[in-house]
Amino acid sequence: MTKTIVKANSNQYAENGTCRISRSEFNIPRTDFIYNFDYYINHSLLDGTELNKDLYLKTIADEAAASVLPEGYYYWMNKWNLEYESLALLIAKYQITVLESEARLKAFSTAVDAANDTVINY
């Protein structure tokens, strides 16, 4: 198996200025790497059909539970990575809010100190 890591690249047309394969809707697991099992399939060390079932299809044997728990490894990677991305964006928004609040607090504190100095020197 080979694992090819695809680095993000800067691009003026991309969302947030960087282009990543993890953002592609066609990259089901939403990762920045690609697995290639061709060597093992071509040498009959892996069964390509079974591998695709593991990656894309249901992973549990119980049919009743299979209707509840969908798809294979890539499905779960997609779900978890999308959740991670949305939480990371939320955290970034909160960090910006905290920085803005700290800046306002500093400005108000400076204004209060200036007002106190004016009152004391009056």
Jmol script that loads the backbone (N, CA, C; Angstrom):
load data "model"
ATOM      1  N   MET A   1       0.845  -1.170   0.000  1.00  0.00           N
ATOM      2  CA  MET A   1       0.000   0.000   0.000  1.00  0.00           C
ATOM      3  C   MET A   1       0.889   1.230   0.000  1.00  0.00           C
ATOM      4  N   THR A   2       0.507   2.198  -0.761  1.00  0.00           N
ATOM      5  CA  THR A   2       1.187   3.486  -0.715  1.00  0.00           C
ATOM      6  C   THR A   2       0.210   4.523  -0.177  1.00  0.00           C
ATOM      7  N   LYS A   3       0.777   5.456   0.526  1.00  0.00           N
ATOM      8  CA  LYS A   3      -0.013   6.573   1.056  1.00  0.00           C
ATOM      9  C   LYS A   3       0.629   7.838   0.501  1.00  0.00           C
ATOM     10  N   THR A   4      -0.102   8.545  -0.315  1.00  0.00           N
ATOM     11  CA  THR A   4       0.385   9.777  -0.903  1.00  0.00           C
ATOM     12  C   THR A   4      -0.251  10.943  -0.175  1.00  0.00           C
ATOM     13  N   ILE A   5       0.598  11.763   0.423  1.00  0.00           N
ATOM     14  CA  ILE A   5       0.118  12.941   1.138  1.00  0.00           C
ATOM     15  C   ILE A   5       0.093  14.103   0.155  1.00  0.00           C
ATOM     16  N   VAL A   6      -1.036  14.757   0.061  1.00  0.00           N
ATOM     17  CA  VAL A   6      -1.212  15.868  -0.872  1.00  0.00           C
ATOM     18  C   VAL A   6      -1.293  17.153  -0.054  1.00  0.00           C
ATOM     19  N   LYS A   7      -0.238  17.953  -0.144  1.00  0.00           N
ATOM     20  CA  LYS A   7      -0.194  19.191   0.630  1.00  0.00           C
ATOM     21  C   LYS A   7      -1.139  20.231   0.051  1.00  0.00           C
ATOM     22  N   ALA A   8      -1.632  21.080   0.928  1.00  0.00           N
ATOM     23  CA  ALA A   8      -2.459  22.201   0.484  1.00  0.00           C
ATOM     24  C   ALA A   8      -1.580  23.178  -0.287  1.00  0.00           C
ATOM     25  N   ASN A   9      -2.134  23.817  -1.295  1.00  0.00           N
ATOM     26  CA  ASN A   9      -1.361  24.820  -2.008  1.00  0.00           C
ATOM     27  C   ASN A   9      -2.091  26.146  -2.010  1.00  0.00           C
ATOM     28  N   SER A  10      -1.318  27.214  -2.089  1.00  0.00           N
ATOM     29  CA  SER A  10      -1.900  28.552  -2.119  1.00  0.00           C
ATOM     30  C   SER A  10      -2.508  28.799  -3.488  1.00  0.00           C
ATOM     31  N   ASN A  11      -3.695  29.405  -3.468  1.00  0.00           N
ATOM     32  CA  ASN A  11      -4.388  29.645  -4.717  1.00  0.00           C
ATOM     33  C   ASN A  11      -5.343  30.805  -4.495  1.00  0.00           C
ATOM     34  N   GLN A  12      -5.248  31.814  -5.332  1.00  0.00           N
ATOM     35  CA  GLN A  12      -6.092  32.999  -5.141  1.00  0.00           C
ATOM     36  C   GLN A  12      -7.566  32.717  -5.363  1.00  0.00           C
ATOM     37  N   TYR A  13      -7.897  31.641  -6.082  1.00  0.00           N
ATOM     38  CA  TYR A  13      -9.289  31.324  -6.369  1.00  0.00           C
ATOM     39  C   TYR A  13      -9.893  30.338  -5.371  1.00  0.00           C
ATOM     40  N   ALA A  14      -9.082  29.804  -4.484  1.00  0.00           N
ATOM     41  CA  ALA A  14      -9.554  28.793  -3.539  1.00  0.00           C
ATOM     42  C   ALA A  14     -10.197  29.442  -2.322  1.00  0.00           C
ATOM     43  N   GLU A  15     -11.052  28.673  -1.669  1.00  0.00           N
ATOM     44  CA  GLU A  15     -11.671  29.131  -0.429  1.00  0.00           C
ATOM     45  C   GLU A  15     -10.579  29.320   0.617  1.00  0.00           C
ATOM     46  N   ASN A  16     -10.561  30.450   1.281  1.00  0.00           N
ATOM     47  CA  ASN A  16      -9.564  30.790   2.301  1.00  0.00           C
ATOM     48  C   ASN A  16      -8.147  30.843   1.754  1.00  0.00           C
ATOM     49  N   GLY A  17      -7.984  30.927   0.423  1.00  0.00           N
ATOM     50  CA  GLY A  17      -6.652  31.084  -0.161  1.00  0.00           C
ATOM     51  C   GLY A  17      -5.843  29.814  -0.314  1.00  0.00           C
ATOM     52  N   THR A  18      -6.375  28.669   0.121  1.00  0.00           N
ATOM     53  CA  THR A  18      -5.655  27.408  -0.057  1.00  0.00           C
ATOM     54  C   THR A  18      -6.556  26.370  -0.703  1.00  0.00           C
ATOM     55  N   CYS A  19      -5.950  25.538  -1.501  1.00  0.00           N
ATOM     56  CA  CYS A  19      -6.665  24.457  -2.177  1.00  0.00           C
ATOM     57  C   CYS A  19      -6.248  23.148  -1.520  1.00  0.00           C
ATOM     58  N   ARG A  20      -7.212  22.343  -1.083  1.00  0.00           N
ATOM     59  CA  ARG A  20      -6.927  21.071  -0.409  1.00  0.00           C
ATOM     60  C   ARG A  20      -7.819  19.994  -0.996  1.00  0.00           C
ATOM     61  N   ILE A  21      -7.271  18.783  -1.108  1.00  0.00           N
ATOM     62  CA  ILE A  21      -8.110  17.696  -1.602  1.00  0.00           C
ATOM     63  C   ILE A  21      -9.144  17.293  -0.562  1.00  0.00           C
ATOM     64  N   SER A  22      -8.904  17.602   0.689  1.00  0.00           N
ATOM     65  CA  SER A  22      -9.864  17.233   1.740  1.00  0.00           C
ATOM     66  C   SER A  22     -11.170  18.007   1.613  1.00  0.00           C
ATOM     67  N   ARG A  23     -11.161  19.104   0.875  1.00  0.00           N
ATOM     68  CA  ARG A  23     -12.389  19.882   0.699  1.00  0.00           C
ATOM     69  C   ARG A  23     -13.227  19.403  -0.486  1.00  0.00           C
ATOM     70  N   SER A  24     -12.680  18.510  -1.285  1.00  0.00           N
ATOM     71  CA  SER A  24     -13.394  18.044  -2.468  1.00  0.00           C
ATOM     72  C   SER A  24     -14.554  17.128  -2.079  1.00  0.00           C
ATOM     73  N   GLU A  25     -15.708  17.363  -2.657  1.00  0.00           N
ATOM     74  CA  GLU A  25     -16.857  16.496  -2.385  1.00  0.00           C
ATOM     75  C   GLU A  25     -16.642  15.104  -2.971  1.00  0.00           C
ATOM     76  N   PHE A  26     -15.716  14.964  -3.909  1.00  0.00           N
ATOM     77  CA  PHE A  26     -15.424  13.667  -4.512  1.00  0.00           C
ATOM     78  C   PHE A  26     -14.422  12.859  -3.690  1.00  0.00           C
ATOM     79  N   ASN A  27     -13.802  13.482  -2.714  1.00  0.00           N
ATOM     80  CA  ASN A  27     -12.876  12.794  -1.808  1.00  0.00           C
ATOM     81  C   ASN A  27     -13.700  12.340  -0.608  1.00  0.00           C
ATOM     82  N   ILE A  28     -14.234  11.159  -0.697  1.00  0.00           N
ATOM     83  CA  ILE A  28     -15.221  10.686   0.282  1.00  0.00           C
ATOM     84  C   ILE A  28     -14.719  10.754   1.724  1.00  0.00           C
ATOM     85  N   PRO A  29     -13.497  10.283   2.043  1.00  0.00           N
ATOM     86  CA  PRO A  29     -13.095  10.349   3.459  1.00  0.00           C
ATOM     87  C   PRO A  29     -12.691  11.754   3.927  1.00  0.00           C
ATOM     88  N   ARG A  30     -12.558  12.704   3.006  1.00  0.00           N
ATOM     89  CA  ARG A  30     -12.190  14.093   3.327  1.00  0.00           C
ATOM     90  C   ARG A  30     -10.837  14.167   4.030  1.00  0.00           C
ATOM     91  N   THR A  31      -9.851  13.455   3.498  1.00  0.00           N
ATOM     92  CA  THR A  31      -8.507  13.449   4.053  1.00  0.00           C
ATOM     93  C   THR A  31      -7.547  14.141   3.094  1.00  0.00           C
ATOM     94  N   ASP A  32      -6.350  14.460   3.574  1.00  0.00           N
ATOM     95  CA  ASP A  32      -5.313  15.063   2.736  1.00  0.00           C
ATOM     96  C   ASP A  32      -4.324  14.012   2.225  1.00  0.00           C
ATOM     97  N   PHE A  33      -4.765  12.781   2.152  1.00  0.00           N
ATOM     98  CA  PHE A  33      -3.905  11.728   1.619  1.00  0.00           C
ATOM     99  C   PHE A  33      -4.739  10.746   0.814  1.00  0.00           C
ATOM    100  N   ILE A  34      -4.044   9.974  -0.013  1.00  0.00           N
ATOM    101  CA  ILE A  34      -4.692   8.987  -0.876  1.00  0.00           C
ATOM    102  C   ILE A  34      -4.016   7.636  -0.637  1.00  0.00           C
ATOM    103  N   TYR A  35      -4.811   6.606  -0.413  1.00  0.00           N
ATOM    104  CA  TYR A  35      -4.290   5.241  -0.306  1.00  0.00           C
ATOM    105  C   TYR A  35      -4.361   4.563  -1.669  1.00  0.00           C
ATOM    106  N   ASN A  36      -3.323   3.806  -1.985  1.00  0.00           N
ATOM    107  CA  ASN A  36      -3.317   3.044  -3.229  1.00  0.00           C
ATOM    108  C   ASN A  36      -2.933   1.605  -2.887  1.00  0.00           C
ATOM    109  N   PHE A  37      -3.848   0.676  -3.153  1.00  0.00           N
ATOM    110  CA  PHE A  37      -3.643  -0.740  -2.851  1.00  0.00           C
ATOM    111  C   PHE A  37      -3.360  -1.559  -4.111  1.00  0.00           C
ATOM    112  N   ASP A  38      -3.105  -0.893  -5.246  1.00  0.00           N
ATOM    113  CA  ASP A  38      -2.955  -1.597  -6.526  1.00  0.00           C
ATOM    114  C   ASP A  38      -1.903  -2.695  -6.488  1.00  0.00           C
ATOM    115  N   TYR A  39      -0.762  -2.441  -5.867  1.00  0.00           N
ATOM    116  CA  TYR A  39       0.305  -3.433  -5.824  1.00  0.00           C
ATOM    117  C   TYR A  39      -0.206  -4.738  -5.210  1.00  0.00           C
ATOM    118  N   TYR A  40      -0.877  -4.634  -4.086  1.00  0.00           N
ATOM    119  CA  TYR A  40      -1.349  -5.824  -3.371  1.00  0.00           C
ATOM    120  C   TYR A  40      -2.493  -6.514  -4.111  1.00  0.00           C
ATOM    121  N   ILE A  41      -3.341  -5.734  -4.769  1.00  0.00           N
ATOM    122  CA  ILE A  41      -4.415  -6.326  -5.562  1.00  0.00           C
ATOM    123  C   ILE A  41      -3.846  -7.031  -6.786  1.00  0.00           C
ATOM    124  N   ASN A  42      -2.886  -6.375  -7.472  1.00  0.00           N
ATOM    125  CA  ASN A  42      -2.280  -6.963  -8.680  1.00  0.00           C
ATOM    126  C   ASN A  42      -1.484  -8.230  -8.390  1.00  0.00           C
ATOM    127  N   HIS A  43      -0.956  -8.352  -7.194  1.00  0.00           N
ATOM    128  CA  HIS A  43      -0.196  -9.543  -6.802  1.00  0.00           C
ATOM    129  C   HIS A  43      -1.056 -10.536  -6.014  1.00  0.00           C
ATOM    130  N   SER A  44      -2.359 -10.350  -6.069  1.00  0.00           N
ATOM    131  CA  SER A  44      -3.340 -11.237  -5.414  1.00  0.00           C
ATOM    132  C   SER A  44      -3.126 -11.367  -3.910  1.00  0.00           C
ATOM    133  N   LEU A  45      -2.580 -10.341  -3.311  1.00  0.00           N
ATOM    134  CA  LEU A  45      -2.418 -10.329  -1.864  1.00  0.00           C
ATOM    135  C   LEU A  45      -3.654  -9.753  -1.175  1.00  0.00           C
ATOM    136  N   LEU A  46      -4.416  -8.982  -1.914  1.00  0.00           N
ATOM    137  CA  LEU A  46      -5.688  -8.440  -1.437  1.00  0.00           C
ATOM    138  C   LEU A  46      -6.732  -8.688  -2.519  1.00  0.00           C
ATOM    139  N   ASP A  47      -7.945  -8.916  -2.077  1.00  0.00           N
ATOM    140  CA  ASP A  47      -9.072  -9.033  -3.003  1.00  0.00           C
ATOM    141  C   ASP A  47      -9.677  -7.644  -3.145  1.00  0.00           C
ATOM    142  N   GLY A  48      -9.623  -7.085  -4.355  1.00  0.00           N
ATOM    143  CA  GLY A  48     -10.109  -5.732  -4.592  1.00  0.00           C
ATOM    144  C   GLY A  48     -11.572  -5.558  -4.242  1.00  0.00           C
ATOM    145  N   THR A  49     -12.383  -6.566  -4.511  1.00  0.00           N
ATOM    146  CA  THR A  49     -13.806  -6.489  -4.198  1.00  0.00           C
ATOM    147  C   THR A  49     -14.018  -6.401  -2.692  1.00  0.00           C
ATOM    148  N   GLU A  50     -13.325  -7.255  -1.960  1.00  0.00           N
ATOM    149  CA  GLU A  50     -13.449  -7.227  -0.491  1.00  0.00           C
ATOM    150  C   GLU A  50     -12.913  -5.915   0.083  1.00  0.00           C
ATOM    151  N   LEU A  51     -11.833  -5.423  -0.477  1.00  0.00           N
ATOM    152  CA  LEU A  51     -11.275  -4.152  -0.013  1.00  0.00           C
ATOM    153  C   LEU A  51     -12.283  -3.028  -0.216  1.00  0.00           C
ATOM    154  N   ASN A  52     -12.912  -2.986  -1.390  1.00  0.00           N
ATOM    155  CA  ASN A  52     -13.916  -1.949  -1.645  1.00  0.00           C
ATOM    156  C   ASN A  52     -15.109  -2.077  -0.712  1.00  0.00           C
ATOM    157  N   LYS A  53     -15.479  -3.304  -0.367  1.00  0.00           N
ATOM    158  CA  LYS A  53     -16.560  -3.484   0.606  1.00  0.00           C
ATOM    159  C   LYS A  53     -16.160  -2.894   1.952  1.00  0.00           C
ATOM    160  N   ASP A  54     -14.918  -3.157   2.368  1.00  0.00           N
ATOM    161  CA  ASP A  54     -14.451  -2.623   3.649  1.00  0.00           C
ATOM    162  C   ASP A  54     -14.404  -1.096   3.645  1.00  0.00           C
ATOM    163  N   LEU A  55     -14.019  -0.532   2.514  1.00  0.00           N
ATOM    164  CA  LEU A  55     -13.871   0.912   2.450  1.00  0.00           C
ATOM    165  C   LEU A  55     -15.189   1.647   2.234  1.00  0.00           C
ATOM    166  N   TYR A  56     -16.086   1.048   1.451  1.00  0.00           N
ATOM    167  CA  TYR A  56     -17.280   1.774   1.041  1.00  0.00           C
ATOM    168  C   TYR A  56     -18.605   1.205   1.543  1.00  0.00           C
ATOM    169  N   LEU A  57     -18.652  -0.087   1.848  1.00  0.00           N
ATOM    170  CA  LEU A  57     -19.934  -0.719   2.164  1.00  0.00           C
ATOM    171  C   LEU A  57     -20.106  -0.954   3.652  1.00  0.00           C
ATOM    172  N   LYS A  58     -21.208  -1.556   3.990  1.00  0.00           N
ATOM    173  CA  LYS A  58     -21.542  -1.811   5.391  1.00  0.00           C
ATOM    174  C   LYS A  58     -20.478  -2.685   6.046  1.00  0.00           C
ATOM    175  N   THR A  59     -20.188  -2.383   7.297  1.00  0.00           N
ATOM    176  CA  THR A  59     -19.096  -3.068   7.989  1.00  0.00           C
ATOM    177  C   THR A  59     -19.580  -4.047   9.045  1.00  0.00           C
ATOM    178  N   ILE A  60     -20.880  -4.148   9.257  1.00  0.00           N
ATOM    179  CA  ILE A  60     -21.370  -5.038  10.296  1.00  0.00           C
ATOM    180  C   ILE A  60     -22.181  -6.168   9.687  1.00  0.00           C
ATOM    181  N   ALA A  61     -22.150  -7.308  10.336  1.00  0.00           N
ATOM    182  CA  ALA A  61     -22.776  -8.510   9.782  1.00  0.00           C
ATOM    183  C   ALA A  61     -24.279  -8.551  10.031  1.00  0.00           C
ATOM    184  N   ASP A  62     -24.746  -7.990  11.117  1.00  0.00           N
ATOM    185  CA  ASP A  62     -26.161  -8.057  11.484  1.00  0.00           C
ATOM    186  C   ASP A  62     -26.983  -7.173  10.550  1.00  0.00           C
ATOM    187  N   GLU A  63     -27.855  -7.757   9.754  1.00  0.00           N
ATOM    188  CA  GLU A  63     -28.655  -7.002   8.782  1.00  0.00           C
ATOM    189  C   GLU A  63     -29.577  -5.993   9.458  1.00  0.00           C
ATOM    190  N   ALA A  64     -30.127  -6.342  10.616  1.00  0.00           N
ATOM    191  CA  ALA A  64     -31.008  -5.408  11.316  1.00  0.00           C
ATOM    192  C   ALA A  64     -30.222  -4.172  11.737  1.00  0.00           C
ATOM    193  N   ALA A  65     -29.012  -4.395  12.240  1.00  0.00           N
ATOM    194  CA  ALA A  65     -28.177  -3.270  12.655  1.00  0.00           C
ATOM    195  C   ALA A  65     -27.608  -2.546  11.438  1.00  0.00           C
ATOM    196  N   ALA A  66     -27.408  -3.277  10.324  1.00  0.00           N
ATOM    197  CA  ALA A  66     -26.846  -2.660   9.128  1.00  0.00           C
ATOM    198  C   ALA A  66     -27.736  -1.549   8.598  1.00  0.00           C
ATOM    199  N   SER A  67     -29.031  -1.665   8.807  1.00  0.00           N
ATOM    200  CA  SER A  67     -29.908  -0.608   8.345  1.00  0.00           C
ATOM    201  C   SER A  67     -29.782   0.638   9.224  1.00  0.00           C
ATOM    202  N   VAL A  68     -29.225   0.462  10.409  1.00  0.00           N
ATOM    203  CA  VAL A  68     -29.047   1.583  11.325  1.00  0.00           C
ATOM    204  C   VAL A  68     -27.663   2.201  11.153  1.00  0.00           C
ATOM    205  N   LEU A  69     -26.637   1.369  11.046  1.00  0.00           N
ATOM    206  CA  LEU A  69     -25.268   1.859  10.905  1.00  0.00           C
ATOM    207  C   LEU A  69     -24.827   1.767   9.450  1.00  0.00           C
ATOM    208  N   PRO A  70     -24.660   2.889   8.767  1.00  0.00           N
ATOM    209  CA  PRO A  70     -24.371   2.864   7.344  1.00  0.00           C
ATOM    210  C   PRO A  70     -22.889   2.728   7.016  1.00  0.00           C
ATOM    211  N   GLU A  71     -22.628   2.226   5.849  1.00  0.00           N
ATOM    212  CA  GLU A  71     -21.390   2.331   5.089  1.00  0.00           C
ATOM    213  C   GLU A  71     -20.128   1.891   5.826  1.00  0.00           C
ATOM    214  N   GLY A  72     -19.011   2.013   5.124  1.00  0.00           N
ATOM    215  CA  GLY A  72     -17.740   1.522   5.627  1.00  0.00           C
ATOM    216  C   GLY A  72     -16.823   2.616   6.135  1.00  0.00           C
ATOM    217  N   TYR A  73     -15.535   2.292   6.107  1.00  0.00           N
ATOM    218  CA  TYR A  73     -14.501   3.154   6.668  1.00  0.00           C
ATOM    219  C   TYR A  73     -14.564   4.581   6.103  1.00  0.00           C
ATOM    220  N   TYR A  74     -14.668   4.725   4.795  1.00  0.00           N
ATOM    221  CA  TYR A  74     -14.681   6.052   4.189  1.00  0.00           C
ATOM    222  C   TYR A  74     -15.900   6.867   4.610  1.00  0.00           C
ATOM    223  N   TYR A  75     -17.021   6.212   4.796  1.00  0.00           N
ATOM    224  CA  TYR A  75     -18.219   6.919   5.276  1.00  0.00           C
ATOM    225  C   TYR A  75     -17.926   7.569   6.627  1.00  0.00           C
ATOM    226  N   TRP A  76     -17.346   6.773   7.536  1.00  0.00           N
ATOM    227  CA  TRP A  76     -17.086   7.287   8.883  1.00  0.00           C
ATOM    228  C   TRP A  76     -16.001   8.350   8.870  1.00  0.00           C
ATOM    229  N   MET A  77     -14.982   8.185   8.037  1.00  0.00           N
ATOM    230  CA  MET A  77     -13.953   9.221   7.929  1.00  0.00           C
ATOM    231  C   MET A  77     -14.579  10.527   7.450  1.00  0.00           C
ATOM    232  N   ASN A  78     -15.465  10.444   6.473  1.00  0.00           N
ATOM    233  CA  ASN A  78     -16.151  11.624   5.965  1.00  0.00           C
ATOM    234  C   ASN A  78     -16.951  12.292   7.077  1.00  0.00           C
ATOM    235  N   LYS A  79     -17.729  11.511   7.787  1.00  0.00           N
ATOM    236  CA  LYS A  79     -18.581  12.037   8.868  1.00  0.00           C
ATOM    237  C   LYS A  79     -17.739  12.712   9.945  1.00  0.00           C
ATOM    238  N   TRP A  80     -16.708  12.030  10.392  1.00  0.00           N
ATOM    239  CA  TRP A  80     -15.877  12.582  11.466  1.00  0.00           C
ATOM    240  C   TRP A  80     -15.090  13.799  10.998  1.00  0.00           C
ATOM    241  N   ASN A  81     -14.564  13.763   9.780  1.00  0.00           N
ATOM    242  CA  ASN A  81     -13.798  14.906   9.290  1.00  0.00           C
ATOM    243  C   ASN A  81     -14.674  16.123   9.041  1.00  0.00           C
ATOM    244  N   LEU A  82     -15.905  15.926   8.588  1.00  0.00           N
ATOM    245  CA  LEU A  82     -16.824  17.058   8.427  1.00  0.00           C
ATOM    246  C   LEU A  82     -17.192  17.655   9.785  1.00  0.00           C
ATOM    247  N   GLU A  83     -17.417  16.796  10.772  1.00  0.00           N
ATOM    248  CA  GLU A  83     -17.707  17.289  12.124  1.00  0.00           C
ATOM    249  C   GLU A  83     -16.510  18.061  12.680  1.00  0.00           C
ATOM    250  N   TYR A  84     -15.307  17.505  12.474  1.00  0.00           N
ATOM    251  CA  TYR A  84     -14.085  18.166  12.943  1.00  0.00           C
ATOM    252  C   TYR A  84     -13.931  19.531  12.279  1.00  0.00           C
ATOM    253  N   GLU A  85     -14.164  19.590  10.957  1.00  0.00           N
ATOM    254  CA  GLU A  85     -14.034  20.852  10.231  1.00  0.00           C
ATOM    255  C   GLU A  85     -15.025  21.892  10.745  1.00  0.00           C
ATOM    256  N   SER A  86     -16.275  21.492  10.979  1.00  0.00           N
ATOM    257  CA  SER A  86     -17.268  22.457  11.469  1.00  0.00           C
ATOM    258  C   SER A  86     -16.918  22.929  12.881  1.00  0.00           C
ATOM    259  N   LEU A  87     -16.412  22.035  13.717  1.00  0.00           N
ATOM    260  CA  LEU A  87     -16.005  22.437  15.070  1.00  0.00           C
ATOM    261  C   LEU A  87     -14.786  23.351  15.028  1.00  0.00           C
ATOM    262  N   ALA A  88     -13.844  23.070  14.129  1.00  0.00           N
ATOM    263  CA  ALA A  88     -12.657  23.922  14.000  1.00  0.00           C
ATOM    264  C   ALA A  88     -13.049  25.325  13.549  1.00  0.00           C
ATOM    265  N   LEU A  89     -14.004  25.431  12.619  1.00  0.00           N
ATOM    266  CA  LEU A  89     -14.479  26.748  12.176  1.00  0.00           C
ATOM    267  C   LEU A  89     -15.181  27.482  13.309  1.00  0.00           C
ATOM    268  N   LEU A  90     -15.962  26.751  14.099  1.00  0.00           N
ATOM    269  CA  LEU A  90     -16.647  27.359  15.243  1.00  0.00           C
ATOM    270  C   LEU A  90     -15.635  27.876  16.266  1.00  0.00           C
ATOM    271  N   ILE A  91     -14.608  27.083  16.534  1.00  0.00           N
ATOM    272  CA  ILE A  91     -13.564  27.499  17.478  1.00  0.00           C
ATOM    273  C   ILE A  91     -12.856  28.744  16.953  1.00  0.00           C
ATOM    274  N   ALA A  92     -12.573  28.776  15.656  1.00  0.00           N
ATOM    275  CA  ALA A  92     -11.909  29.944  15.067  1.00  0.00           C
ATOM    276  C   ALA A  92     -12.772  31.189  15.227  1.00  0.00           C
ATOM    277  N   LYS A  93     -14.082  31.057  15.025  1.00  0.00           N
ATOM    278  CA  LYS A  93     -14.990  32.201  15.199  1.00  0.00           C
ATOM    279  C   LYS A  93     -14.975  32.691  16.645  1.00  0.00           C
ATOM    280  N   TYR A  94     -14.983  31.738  17.594  1.00  0.00           N
ATOM    281  CA  TYR A  94     -14.939  32.126  19.004  1.00  0.00           C
ATOM    282  C   TYR A  94     -13.610  32.789  19.354  1.00  0.00           C
ATOM    283  N   GLN A  95     -12.519  32.308  18.782  1.00  0.00           N
ATOM    284  CA  GLN A  95     -11.223  32.926  19.048  1.00  0.00           C
ATOM    285  C   GLN A  95     -11.200  34.368  18.547  1.00  0.00           C
ATOM    286  N   ILE A  96     -11.797  34.603  17.380  1.00  0.00           N
ATOM    287  CA  ILE A  96     -11.872  35.963  16.848  1.00  0.00           C
ATOM    288  C   ILE A  96     -12.722  36.831  17.766  1.00  0.00           C
ATOM    289  N   THR A  97     -13.844  36.296  18.251  1.00  0.00           N
ATOM    290  CA  THR A  97     -14.708  37.037  19.170  1.00  0.00           C
ATOM    291  C   THR A  97     -13.967  37.384  20.458  1.00  0.00           C
ATOM    292  N   VAL A  98     -13.194  36.435  20.966  1.00  0.00           N
ATOM    293  CA  VAL A  98     -12.422  36.682  22.191  1.00  0.00           C
ATOM    294  C   VAL A  98     -11.392  37.780  21.952  1.00  0.00           C
ATOM    295  N   LEU A  99     -10.675  37.719  20.815  1.00  0.00           N
ATOM    296  CA  LEU A  99      -9.675  38.747  20.512  1.00  0.00           C
ATOM    297  C   LEU A  99     -10.324  40.132  20.367  1.00  0.00           C
ATOM    298  N   GLU A 100     -11.477  40.193  19.686  1.00  0.00           N
ATOM    299  CA  GLU A 100     -12.181  41.467  19.545  1.00  0.00           C
ATOM    300  C   GLU A 100     -12.634  41.996  20.909  1.00  0.00           C
ATOM    301  N   SER A 101     -13.121  41.101  21.763  1.00  0.00           N
ATOM    302  CA  SER A 101     -13.569  41.497  23.105  1.00  0.00           C
ATOM    303  C   SER A 101     -12.401  42.000  23.941  1.00  0.00           C
ATOM    304  N   GLU A 102     -11.262  41.329  23.840  1.00  0.00           N
ATOM    305  CA  GLU A 102     -10.074  41.777  24.579  1.00  0.00           C
ATOM    306  C   GLU A 102      -9.620  43.151  24.104  1.00  0.00           C
ATOM    307  N   ALA A 103      -9.701  43.393  22.788  1.00  0.00           N
ATOM    308  CA  ALA A 103      -9.318  44.701  22.245  1.00  0.00           C
ATOM    309  C   ALA A 103     -10.266  45.788  22.735  1.00  0.00           C
ATOM    310  N   ARG A 104     -11.572  45.496  22.764  1.00  0.00           N
ATOM    311  CA  ARG A 104     -12.553  46.464  23.274  1.00  0.00           C
ATOM    312  C   ARG A 104     -12.308  46.745  24.755  1.00  0.00           C
ATOM    313  N   LEU A 105     -12.047  45.674  25.506  1.00  0.00           N
ATOM    314  CA  LEU A 105     -11.777  45.840  26.937  1.00  0.00           C
ATOM    315  C   LEU A 105     -10.563  46.734  27.150  1.00  0.00           C
ATOM    316  N   LYS A 106      -9.524  46.526  26.374  1.00  0.00           N
ATOM    317  CA  LYS A 106      -8.307  47.343  26.489  1.00  0.00           C
ATOM    318  C   LYS A 106      -8.628  48.800  26.155  1.00  0.00           C
ATOM    319  N   ALA A 107      -9.426  49.023  25.088  1.00  0.00           N
ATOM    320  CA  ALA A 107      -9.788  50.393  24.702  1.00  0.00           C
ATOM    321  C   ALA A 107     -10.625  51.055  25.795  1.00  0.00           C
ATOM    322  N   PHE A 108     -11.604  50.325  26.353  1.00  0.00           N
ATOM    323  CA  PHE A 108     -12.444  50.881  27.415  1.00  0.00           C
ATOM    324  C   PHE A 108     -11.624  51.146  28.673  1.00  0.00           C
ATOM    325  N   SER A 109     -10.700  50.254  28.975  1.00  0.00           N
ATOM    326  CA  SER A 109      -9.848  50.435  30.157  1.00  0.00           C
ATOM    327  C   SER A 109      -8.986  51.684  29.996  1.00  0.00           C
ATOM    328  N   THR A 110      -8.459  51.900  28.802  1.00  0.00           N
ATOM    329  CA  THR A 110      -7.659  53.093  28.528  1.00  0.00           C
ATOM    330  C   THR A 110      -8.522  54.347  28.659  1.00  0.00           C
ATOM    331  N   ALA A 111      -9.762  54.274  28.152  1.00  0.00           N
ATOM    332  CA  ALA A 111     -10.667  55.425  28.246  1.00  0.00           C
ATOM    333  C   ALA A 111     -11.017  55.728  29.705  1.00  0.00           C
ATOM    334  N   VAL A 112     -11.253  54.686  30.492  1.00  0.00           N
ATOM    335  CA  VAL A 112     -11.569  54.871  31.913  1.00  0.00           C
ATOM    336  C   VAL A 112     -10.373  55.480  32.636  1.00  0.00           C
ATOM    337  N   ASP A 113      -9.174  54.996  32.359  1.00  0.00           N
ATOM    338  CA  ASP A 113      -7.966  55.551  32.987  1.00  0.00           C
ATOM    339  C   ASP A 113      -7.799  57.027  32.623  1.00  0.00           C
ATOM    340  N   ALA A 114      -8.048  57.359  31.355  1.00  0.00           N
ATOM    341  CA  ALA A 114      -7.937  58.758  30.917  1.00  0.00           C
ATOM    342  C   ALA A 114      -8.976  59.621  31.621  1.00  0.00           C
ATOM    343  N   ALA A 115     -10.193  59.095  31.757  1.00  0.00           N
ATOM    344  CA  ALA A 115     -11.248  59.844  32.446  1.00  0.00           C
ATOM    345  C   ALA A 115     -10.897  60.035  33.913  1.00  0.00           C
ATOM    346  N   ASN A 116     -10.354  59.001  34.541  1.00  0.00           N
ATOM    347  CA  ASN A 116      -9.935  59.123  35.952  1.00  0.00           C
ATOM    348  C   ASN A 116      -8.851  60.160  36.101  1.00  0.00           C
ATOM    349  N   ASP A 117      -7.899  60.163  35.189  1.00  0.00           N
ATOM    350  CA  ASP A 117      -6.818  61.171  35.249  1.00  0.00           C
ATOM    351  C   ASP A 117      -7.370  62.564  35.097  1.00  0.00           C
ATOM    352  N   THR A 118      -8.373  62.734  34.220  1.00  0.00           N
ATOM    353  CA  THR A 118      -8.990  64.043  34.005  1.00  0.00           C
ATOM    354  C   THR A 118      -9.706  64.495  35.280  1.00  0.00           C
ATOM    355  N   VAL A 119     -10.419  63.584  35.922  1.00  0.00           N
ATOM    356  CA  VAL A 119     -11.129  63.924  37.152  1.00  0.00           C
ATOM    357  C   VAL A 119     -10.138  64.269  38.268  1.00  0.00           C
ATOM    358  N   ILE A 120      -9.082  63.486  38.382  1.00  0.00           N
ATOM    359  CA  ILE A 120      -8.094  63.722  39.446  1.00  0.00           C
ATOM    360  C   ILE A 120      -7.370  65.043  39.215  1.00  0.00           C
ATOM    361  N   ASN A 121      -7.052  65.371  37.979  1.00  0.00           N
ATOM    362  CA  ASN A 121      -6.309  66.616  37.676  1.00  0.00           C
ATOM    363  C   ASN A 121      -7.214  67.837  37.601  1.00  0.00           C
ATOM    364  N   TYR A 122      -8.512  67.683  37.705  1.00  0.00           N
ATOM    365  CA  TYR A 122      -9.432  68.802  37.615  1.00  0.00           C
ATOM    366  C   TYR A 122      -9.458  69.553  38.867  1.00  0.00           C
TER     367      TYR A 122
END
end "model"
wireframe off; spacefill off
backbone 0.3
color backbone group
